[in-house]
């Protein structure tokens, strides 16, 4: 079982940037694909971005493509989400997710983090 702990959320003005981090422990981090999801108030949890085990492949939701960048540092067991040009509609709880697979697409999720709040003011 893997433990995932997110950090880096907060309040930012529209047009600003934030970088989320997700520290993993409990299983060989570098073997598995990782992802970021988000859930806005009153809405379903939705996919945001994903990265393969070695970082060679990435995928993004259309809503964040061109503004968000997912990356990973396997030496630090950490995955990141750099969020630029933030919009009020990006306001949500952001969750880190560990896949059961090494390649993309993510497939079934093995573990979820507790989430970190991102609020974008207009």
DSSP file (Angstrom, degrees, kcal/mol; ACC not computed):
  #  RESIDUE AA STRUCTURE BP1 BP2  ACC     N-H-->O    O-->H-N    N-H-->O    O-->H-N    TCO  KAPPA ALPHA  PHI   PSI    X-CA   Y-CA   Z-CA
    1    1 A X              0   0    0      0, 0.0     2,-0.4     0, 0.0   110,-0.1   0.000 360.0 360.0 360.0 134.8    0.0    0.0    0.0
    2    2 A X        -     0   0    0     96,-0.1     2,-0.5   108,-0.1    24,-0.2  -0.787 360.0-146.3-102.1 143.2    1.3    3.4   -0.9
    3    3 A X  E     -A   25   0A   0     22,-3.4    22,-1.9    -2,-0.4     2,-0.4  -0.919  14.3-166.1-106.7 134.4    0.9    6.6    1.1
    4    4 A X  E     -A   24   0A   0     -2,-0.5   110,-0.6   108,-0.4     2,-0.5  -0.979   5.8-173.3-124.4 130.4    0.5    9.9   -0.8
    5    5 A X  E     -A   23   0A   0     18,-2.1    18,-2.6    -2,-0.4     2,-0.2  -0.965   9.6-158.0-128.5 115.7    0.8   13.3    0.8
    6    6 A X  E     +A   22   0A   0     -2,-0.5     2,-0.3    16,-0.2    16,-0.2  -0.550  16.4 166.7 -89.1 155.2    0.0   16.4   -1.2
    7    7 A X  E     +A   21   0A   0     14,-2.1    14,-2.7    -2,-0.2   109,-0.1  -0.966  41.1  68.5-154.7 166.4    1.2   19.9   -0.4
    8    8 A X        +     0   0    0     -2,-0.3    11,-0.3     1,-0.3    14,-0.0   0.372  60.9 133.4 104.4  -4.3    1.4   23.3   -2.1
    9    9 A X        +     0   0    0     12,-0.1     2,-0.3     9,-0.1    -1,-0.3  -0.189  22.8 118.9 -71.5 171.9   -2.2   24.3   -2.3
   10   10 A X  E     -d  118   0B   0    107,-0.9   109,-2.8   106,-0.1     2,-0.5  -0.990  60.7 -49.0 163.7-165.4   -3.5   27.7   -1.3
   11   11 A X  E     +d  119   0B   0     -2,-0.3     2,-0.3   107,-0.2   109,-0.2  -0.878  53.2 165.5-104.7 130.4   -5.2   30.9   -2.4
   12   12 A X  E     -d  120   0B   0    107,-2.6   109,-2.5    -2,-0.5     2,-0.1  -0.983  34.6-111.1-142.9 151.6   -4.0   32.7   -5.6
   13   13 A X  E >   -d  121   0B   0     -2,-0.3     3,-2.3   107,-0.2    73,-0.2  -0.472  50.8 -82.3 -79.4 154.8   -5.3   35.4   -7.9
   14   14 A X  T 3  S+     0   0    0    107,-2.4    73,-0.2     1,-0.3    -1,-0.1  -0.299 119.9  29.7 -55.3 137.2   -6.5   34.6  -11.4
   15   15 A X  T 3  S+     0   0    0     71,-3.1    70,-0.6     1,-0.3    -1,-0.3   0.256 100.0 114.5  92.3 -11.0   -3.5   34.5  -13.7
   16   16 A X    <   -     0   0    0     -3,-2.3    70,-2.3    70,-0.2     2,-0.3  -0.092  58.0-122.2 -84.4-174.6   -1.2   33.3  -11.0
   17   17 A X        +     0   0    0     67,-0.2     2,-0.3    68,-0.2    67,-0.2  -0.924  20.8 179.5-132.3 153.1    0.7   30.1  -10.4
   18   18 A X  E     - B   0  83A   0     65,-2.1    65,-3.3    -2,-0.3     2,-0.5  -0.977  16.5-146.3-144.2 153.1    1.0   27.3   -7.9
   19   19 A X  E     - B   0  82A   0     -2,-0.3     2,-0.3   -11,-0.3    63,-0.2  -0.978  14.1-158.5-123.6 120.4    3.1   24.2   -7.7
   20   20 A X  E     - B   0  81A   0     61,-2.7    61,-2.2    -2,-0.5     2,-0.3  -0.701   6.1-161.3 -92.3 146.4    1.6   21.1   -6.0
   21   21 A X  E     -AB   7  80A   0    -14,-2.7   -14,-2.1    -2,-0.3     2,-0.4  -0.941   7.7-164.6-125.4 150.7    3.8   18.3   -4.7
   22   22 A X  E     -AB   6  79A   0     57,-1.9    57,-2.1    -2,-0.3     2,-0.5  -0.936   8.0-159.3-137.2 112.4    2.9   14.8   -3.8
   23   23 A X  E     -AB   5  78A   0    -18,-2.6   -18,-2.1    -2,-0.4     2,-0.3  -0.794  12.7-158.9 -95.0 130.9    5.3   12.7   -1.7
   24   24 A X  E     +A    4   0A   0     53,-2.9     2,-0.3    -2,-0.5   -20,-0.2  -0.821  16.8 163.9-113.1 147.7    4.9    9.0   -1.9
   25   25 A X  E     +A    3   0A   0    -22,-1.9   -22,-3.4    -2,-0.3     3,-0.1  -0.979  46.9  55.6-151.1 159.2    6.0    6.2    0.4
   26   26 A X  S    S+     0   0    0     -2,-0.3     2,-0.3   -24,-0.2   -22,-0.1   0.232 100.8  38.9 104.5 -14.1    5.3    2.5    0.9
   27   27 A X  S    S-     0   0    0    -24,-0.1     2,-1.0     0, 0.0   -24,-0.1  -0.970 104.2 -69.6-155.7 165.1    6.0    1.0   -2.5
   28   28 A X    >   -     0   0    0     -2,-0.3     3,-1.6     1,-0.2     4,-0.3  -0.417  47.7-166.1 -63.0  98.8    8.5    1.4   -5.3
   29   29 A X  G >  S+     0   0    0     -2,-1.0     3,-1.6     1,-0.3    -1,-0.2   0.859  78.8  61.0 -55.2 -43.0    7.5    4.8   -6.5
   30   30 A X  G 3  S+     0   0    0      1,-0.3    -1,-0.3    44,-0.2    -2,-0.1   0.577  94.3  64.6 -69.6  -8.6    9.4    4.7   -9.8
   31   31 A X  G <  S+     0   0    0     -3,-1.6     2,-0.3     2,-0.1    -1,-0.3   0.610  96.2  66.0 -86.2 -12.2    7.5    1.6  -11.0
   32   32 A X  S <  S-     0   0    0     -3,-1.6    70,-0.3    -4,-0.3     2,-0.1  -0.850  76.6-119.4-123.6 146.1    4.1    3.2  -11.3
   33   33 A X        -     0   0    0     68,-3.0    66,-2.6    -2,-0.3     2,-0.3  -0.427  33.1-154.7 -70.4 153.8    2.4    5.9  -13.3
   34   34 A X  E     -FE  51  98B   0     17,-2.4    17,-2.8    64,-0.2     2,-0.3  -0.909  11.1-173.3-132.0 158.4    1.0    8.8  -11.2
   35   35 A X  E     -FE  50  97B   0     62,-2.5    62,-2.5    -2,-0.3     2,-0.4  -0.953  20.3-134.0-147.5 166.8   -1.8   11.3  -11.7
   36   36 A X  E     +FE  49  96B   0     13,-2.9    12,-2.3    -2,-0.3    13,-1.9  -0.993  24.5 177.1-122.8 132.8   -3.5   14.4  -10.5
   37   37 A X  E     -FE  47  95B   0     58,-2.8    58,-2.8    -2,-0.4     2,-0.3  -0.809  10.0-155.7-122.7 167.0   -7.3   14.7  -10.2
   38   38 A X  E     -FE  46  94B   0      8,-2.5     8,-3.2    -2,-0.3     2,-0.4  -0.994   7.5-159.2-145.8 154.1   -9.5   17.5   -8.9
   39   39 A X  E     - E   0  93B   0     54,-2.2    54,-2.3    -2,-0.3     2,-0.2  -0.952   9.6-160.1-137.1 115.1  -12.9   17.9   -7.5
   40   40 A X    >   -     0   0    0      4,-0.5     3,-2.2    -2,-0.4    52,-0.2  -0.536  45.1 -74.8 -86.7 158.2  -14.8   21.2   -7.5
   41   41 A X  T 3  S+     0   0    0      1,-0.3    -1,-0.1    -2,-0.2     3,-0.1  -0.288 118.7   5.1 -55.6 129.0  -17.7   21.8   -5.1
   42   42 A X  T 3  S+     0   0    0      1,-0.2     2,-0.3    -3,-0.1    -1,-0.3   0.541 113.8 101.5  76.7   6.2  -20.8   20.0   -6.2
   43   43 A X  S <  S-     0   0    0     -3,-2.2    -1,-0.2     1,-0.1     2,-0.1  -0.793  75.4 -99.0-122.0 163.9  -19.0   18.2   -9.0
   44   44 A X        -     0   0    0     -2,-0.3    -4,-0.5     1,-0.1     2,-0.2  -0.397  48.1 -93.3 -74.1 155.2  -17.5   14.8   -9.7
   45   45 A X        -     0   0    0     -6,-0.2     2,-0.3    -2,-0.1    -6,-0.2  -0.518  51.5-163.9 -66.6 135.8  -13.8   14.1   -9.3
   46   46 A X  E     -F   38   0B   0     -8,-3.2    -8,-2.5    -2,-0.2     2,-0.1  -0.916  21.2-102.8-128.7 152.8  -12.2   14.6  -12.7
   47   47 A X  E     +F   37   0B   0     -2,-0.3   -10,-0.2   -10,-0.2     3,-0.1  -0.431  36.0 169.0 -69.4 142.0   -8.9   13.7  -14.3
   48   48 A X  E     -     0   0B   0    -12,-2.3    13,-2.6     1,-0.4     2,-0.3   0.703  56.5 -21.0-116.7 -56.0   -6.3   16.4  -14.6
   49   49 A X  E     -FG  36  60B   0    -13,-1.9   -13,-2.9    11,-0.2    -1,-0.4  -0.989  50.1-164.5-157.3 157.8   -2.9   15.0  -15.6
   50   50 A X  E     -FG  35  59B   0      9,-2.2     9,-2.0    -2,-0.3     2,-0.3  -0.984   1.9-163.2-147.1 156.4   -0.9   11.8  -15.6
   51   51 A X  E     -FG  34  58B   0    -17,-2.8   -17,-2.4    -2,-0.3     7,-0.2  -0.999  22.5-119.9-143.0 139.8    2.7   10.8  -16.1
   52   52 A X    >   -     0   0    0      5,-2.5     3,-0.9    -2,-0.3    51,-0.2  -0.140  42.4 -89.2 -74.0 174.3    4.2    7.4  -16.8
   53   53 A X  T 3  S+     0   0    0     49,-2.6   -21,-0.2     1,-0.3    50,-0.1   0.838 126.6  32.0 -56.3 -39.3    6.7    5.6  -14.5
   54   54 A X  T 3  S-     0   0    0     48,-0.2    -1,-0.3   -23,-0.1    18,-0.1   0.458 111.0-112.1 -99.6  -2.5    9.8    7.2  -16.1
   55   55 A X  S <  S+     0   0    0     -3,-0.9    -2,-0.1     2,-0.2    17,-0.1   0.479  84.5 118.4  87.3   2.0    8.3   10.5  -17.0
   56   56 A X  S    S+     0   0    0      1,-0.1     2,-0.4    -5,-0.1    -3,-0.0   0.713  71.3  45.4 -77.4 -19.1    8.5    9.9  -20.7
   57   57 A X        +     0   0    0      2,-0.0    -5,-2.5     0, 0.0     2,-0.3  -0.979  64.4 176.2-126.8 138.1    4.8   10.1  -21.3
   58   58 A X  E     -G   51   0B   0     -2,-0.4     2,-0.3    -7,-0.2    -7,-0.2  -0.928   8.4-165.8-133.6 160.4    2.3   12.6  -20.1
   59   59 A X  E     -G   50   0B   0     -9,-2.0    -9,-2.2    -2,-0.3     2,-0.3  -0.993   6.0-168.1-146.0 147.2   -1.4   13.2  -20.6
   60   60 A X  E     -G   49   0B   0     -2,-0.3   -11,-0.2   -11,-0.2     2,-0.2  -0.975  26.2-113.4-137.5 148.5   -3.7   16.2  -19.8
   61   61 A X    >>  -     0   0    0    -13,-2.6     3,-1.5    -2,-0.3     4,-1.5  -0.505  36.4-116.8 -69.5 149.7   -7.3   17.0  -19.6
   62   62 A X  T 34 S+     0   0    0      1,-0.3    -1,-0.1     2,-0.2     3,-0.1   0.837 112.5  64.2 -57.9 -32.6   -8.3   19.5  -22.3
   63   63 A X  T 34 S+     0   0    0      1,-0.2    -1,-0.3     3,-0.0   -15,-0.1   0.706 115.3  27.7 -67.3 -20.2   -9.3   22.0  -19.5
   64   64 A X  T X> S+     0   0    0     -3,-1.5     3,-2.3   -16,-0.2     4,-2.3   0.493  86.4 125.8-118.8  -8.1   -5.7   22.2  -18.3
   65   65 A X  T 3< S+     0   0    0     -4,-1.5     4,-0.1     1,-0.3   -16,-0.0  -0.282  80.5  16.8 -58.8 133.0   -3.6   21.5  -21.4
   66   66 A X  T 34 S+     0   0    0      2,-0.5    -1,-0.3     1,-0.1     3,-0.1   0.234 126.1  57.4  89.4 -14.4   -1.1   24.2  -22.1
   67   67 A X  T <4 S+     0   0    0     -3,-2.3    17,-2.0     1,-0.2     2,-0.3   0.691  98.8  54.1-115.9 -33.2   -1.4   25.6  -18.6
   68   68 A X  E  <  -C   83   0A   0     -4,-2.3    -2,-0.5    15,-0.2     2,-0.4  -0.796  60.1-165.0-107.5 147.6   -0.5   22.7  -16.3
   69   69 A X  E     -C   82   0A   0     13,-2.4    13,-3.0    -2,-0.3     2,-0.4  -0.986   5.1-156.6-133.7 124.5    2.7   20.6  -16.3
   70   70 A X  E     +C   81   0A   0     -2,-0.4     2,-0.3    11,-0.2    11,-0.2  -0.794  23.1 160.3 -97.2 141.1    3.1   17.3  -14.5
   71   71 A X  E     -C   80   0A   0      9,-1.6     9,-3.1    -2,-0.4     2,-0.3  -0.942  20.1-150.6-149.8 169.7    6.5   16.0  -13.7
   72   72 A X  E     -C   79   0A   0     -2,-0.3     2,-0.5     7,-0.3     7,-0.2  -0.994  12.0-155.0-147.0 152.2    8.2   13.6  -11.3
   73   73 A X  E > > -C   78   0A   0      5,-2.9     5,-1.8    -2,-0.3     3,-1.1  -0.908  10.2-171.9-125.2 100.0   11.5   13.1   -9.5
   74   74 A X  T 3 5S+     0   0    0     -2,-0.5     3,-0.4     1,-0.3   -44,-0.2   0.775  84.3  61.3 -67.9 -25.0   11.9    9.4   -8.8
   75   75 A X  T 3 5S+     0   0    0      1,-0.2    -1,-0.3    -3,-0.1   -45,-0.0   0.795 113.6  36.7 -68.6 -26.5   14.9   10.0   -6.6
   76   76 A X  T < 5S-     0   0    0     -3,-1.1    -1,-0.2     2,-0.2    -2,-0.2   0.352 105.5-126.6-105.1   3.4   12.7   12.0   -4.3
   77   77 A X  T   5 +     0   0    0     -4,-0.5   -53,-2.9    -3,-0.4     2,-0.4   0.900  68.1 129.8  52.5  44.0    9.6    9.8   -4.7
   78   78 A X  E   < -BC  23  73A   0     -5,-1.8    -5,-2.9   -55,-0.2     2,-0.4  -0.981  45.7-161.6-135.8 139.8    7.7   12.9   -5.6
   79   79 A X  E     -BC  22  72A   0    -57,-2.1   -57,-1.9    -2,-0.4     2,-0.3  -0.938  17.2-157.9-117.4 145.4    5.3   14.0   -8.4
   80   80 A X  E     -BC  21  71A   0     -9,-3.1    -9,-1.6    -2,-0.4     2,-0.4  -0.826  15.4-158.8-122.7 156.8    4.6   17.7   -9.1
   81   81 A X  E     -BC  20  70A   0    -61,-2.2   -61,-2.7    -2,-0.3     2,-0.6  -0.891  11.1-161.7-134.7 106.5    1.9   19.7  -10.8
   82   82 A X  E     -BC  19  69A   0    -13,-3.0   -13,-2.4    -2,-0.4     2,-0.6  -0.786  11.0-165.5 -86.8 121.8    3.0   23.1  -12.0
   83   83 A X  E     +BC  18  68A   0    -65,-3.3   -65,-2.1    -2,-0.6     2,-0.3  -0.940  11.2 173.9-117.1 116.3   -0.2   25.2  -12.6
   84   84 A X        +     0   0    0    -17,-2.0   -67,-0.2    -2,-0.6   -68,-0.2  -0.748  59.2  23.7-116.0 164.3    0.1   28.5  -14.5
   85   85 A X  S    S-     0   0    0    -70,-0.6    -1,-0.2    -2,-0.3   -68,-0.2   0.902  84.5-160.2  48.7  49.2   -2.4   31.0  -15.8
   86   86 A X        -     0   0    0    -70,-2.3   -71,-3.1    -3,-0.2     2,-0.3  -0.262   7.9-159.1 -65.6 145.9   -4.8   29.8  -13.1
   87   87 A X    >   -     0   0    0    -73,-0.2     3,-2.3    -3,-0.1     4,-0.2  -0.847  31.9-110.3-121.1 156.7   -8.5   30.6  -13.6
   88   88 A X  G >  S+     0   0    0     -2,-0.3     3,-1.8     1,-0.3    32,-0.4   0.843 117.6  63.2 -55.3 -32.3  -11.4   30.7  -11.0
   89   89 A X  G 3  S+     0   0    0      1,-0.3    -1,-0.3    30,-0.1   -49,-0.0   0.549  88.3  70.2 -73.0  -5.1  -12.8   27.5  -12.5
   90   90 A X  G <  S+     0   0    0     -3,-2.3    -1,-0.3    30,-0.0     2,-0.2   0.515  70.1 121.3 -83.0  -5.9   -9.6   25.7  -11.4
   91   91 A X    <   +     0   0    0     -3,-1.8     2,-0.3    -4,-0.2    28,-0.2  -0.408  41.1 106.7 -60.9 124.1  -10.8   26.1   -7.8
   92   92 A X  E    S- H   0 118B   0     26,-2.0    26,-2.7    -2,-0.2     2,-0.5  -0.973  75.9 -80.0-177.1 171.6  -11.0   22.6   -6.4
   93   93 A X  E     -EH  39 117B   0    -54,-2.3   -54,-2.2    -2,-0.3     2,-0.5  -0.874  47.6-145.6 -89.6 129.3   -9.5   20.0   -4.1
   94   94 A X  E     -EH  38 116B   0     22,-2.9    22,-1.8    -2,-0.5     2,-0.4  -0.853  13.9-163.7-104.0 129.1   -6.6   18.5   -5.9
   95   95 A X  E     -E   37   0B   0    -58,-2.8   -58,-2.8    -2,-0.5     2,-0.3  -0.911  12.8-141.0-116.6 136.9   -5.8   14.8   -5.3
   96   96 A X  E     -E   36   0B   0     -2,-0.4    17,-2.2   -60,-0.2     2,-0.4  -0.718  23.5-163.4 -87.6 144.7   -2.7   12.8   -6.1
   97   97 A X  E     -EI  35 112B   0    -62,-2.5   -62,-2.5    -2,-0.3     2,-0.5  -0.996  13.8-149.3-137.4 136.3   -3.2    9.3   -7.4
   98   98 A X  E     -EI  34 111B   0     13,-2.6    12,-3.0    -2,-0.4    13,-1.4  -0.911  22.4-141.2-105.0 125.4   -1.0    6.3   -7.7
   99   99 A X  E     - I   0 109B   0    -66,-2.6    10,-0.2    -2,-0.5     8,-0.1  -0.289  15.4-135.5 -80.4 165.6   -1.8    3.9  -10.6
  100  100 A X  S    S+     0   0    0      8,-1.9     2,-0.2     6,-0.5     9,-0.1   0.451  90.3  66.3 -90.0  -4.9   -1.7    0.1  -10.6
  101  101 A X  S    S-     0   0    0      5,-0.6   -68,-3.0     7,-0.3    -2,-0.2  -0.717  70.6-144.9-115.0 162.8    0.1    0.4  -14.0
  102  102 A X  S    S+     0   0    0    -70,-0.3   -49,-2.6    -2,-0.2   -48,-0.2   0.762  83.1  50.0 -95.4 -30.9    3.5    1.7  -15.1
  103  103 A X  S    S-     0   0    0    -51,-0.2     2,-0.3     2,-0.1   -70,-0.2  -0.521  93.7 -60.3-103.2 171.6    2.4    3.1  -18.4
  104  104 A X  S    S+     0   0    0     -2,-0.2     2,-0.2   -54,-0.1    -2,-0.1  -0.693  98.4  62.3 -92.0 150.9   -0.4    5.4  -19.5
  105  105 A X  S    S-     0   0    0     -2,-0.3    -2,-0.1    -4,-0.0   -72,-0.1   0.509  82.7-130.4 -72.3 166.5   -3.3    5.5  -19.5
  106  106 A X        -     0   0    0     -2,-0.2    -5,-0.6     1,-0.1    -6,-0.5   0.864  35.7-177.3 -58.5 -42.1   -3.5    5.4  -15.7
  107  107 A X        +     0   0    0     -8,-0.1    -1,-0.1    -7,-0.1    -2,-0.0  -0.378  52.4   5.6  70.9-157.9   -6.0    2.6  -15.4
  108  108 A X  S    S-     0   0    0      1,-0.1    -8,-1.9    -9,-0.1     2,-0.5  -0.270  78.0-125.6 -60.9 142.6   -7.2    1.5  -11.9
  109  109 A X  E     -I   99   0B   0    -10,-0.2   -10,-0.2     1,-0.1     3,-0.1  -0.782  20.2-171.1 -94.0 129.9   -6.0    3.7   -9.1
  110  110 A X  E     +     0   0B   0    -12,-3.0     2,-0.3    -2,-0.5   -11,-0.2   0.847  69.2  10.3 -85.0 -37.9   -4.2    2.0   -6.2
  111  111 A X  E     -I   98   0B   0    -13,-1.4   -13,-2.6  -110,-0.1     2,-0.3  -0.994  58.1-156.0-148.5 149.3   -4.0    4.9   -3.8
  112  112 A X  E     -I   97   0B   0     -2,-0.3  -108,-0.4   -15,-0.2   -15,-0.2  -0.931  17.8-130.4-121.7 146.6   -5.3    8.4   -3.3
  113  113 A X        -     0   0    0    -17,-2.2  -108,-0.2    -2,-0.3     3,-0.1  -0.303  32.6-105.8 -80.5 178.3   -3.8   11.3   -1.3
  114  114 A X        -     0   0    0   -110,-0.6  -109,-0.1     1,-0.1   -19,-0.1   0.643  62.2-116.6 -83.4 -14.6   -5.9   13.3    1.2
  115  115 A X        -     0   0    0    -19,-0.1     2,-0.4     1,-0.1   -20,-0.2   0.083  16.3-126.2  97.3 152.0   -6.2   16.3   -1.2
  116  116 A X  E     - H   0  94B   0    -22,-1.8   -22,-2.9  -109,-0.1     2,-0.3  -0.999  24.9-119.8-136.9 135.3   -5.0   19.9   -1.1
  117  117 A X  E     - H   0  93B   0     -2,-0.4  -107,-0.9   -24,-0.2     2,-0.5  -0.556  23.8-172.1 -81.2 131.9   -7.3   22.9   -1.6
  118  118 A X  E     -dH  10  92B   0    -26,-2.7   -26,-2.0    -2,-0.3     2,-0.5  -0.992   4.4-175.8-119.8 124.1   -6.6   25.3   -4.5
  119  119 A X  E     -d   11   0B   0   -109,-2.8  -107,-2.6    -2,-0.5     2,-0.6  -0.983   6.5-166.4-124.4 125.0   -8.6   28.5   -4.6
  120  120 A X  E     -d   12   0B   0     -2,-0.5     2,-0.3   -32,-0.4  -107,-0.2  -0.943  10.8-154.2-113.3 117.6   -8.3   30.9   -7.4
  121  121 A X  E      d   13   0B   0   -109,-2.5  -107,-2.4    -2,-0.6   -33,-0.1  -0.636 360.0 360.0 -92.3 149.2   -9.9   34.4   -6.9
  122  122 A X              0   0    0     -2,-0.3    -1,-0.1  -109,-0.2  -109,-0.1   0.439 360.0 360.0 -91.2 360.0  -11.1   36.6   -9.7
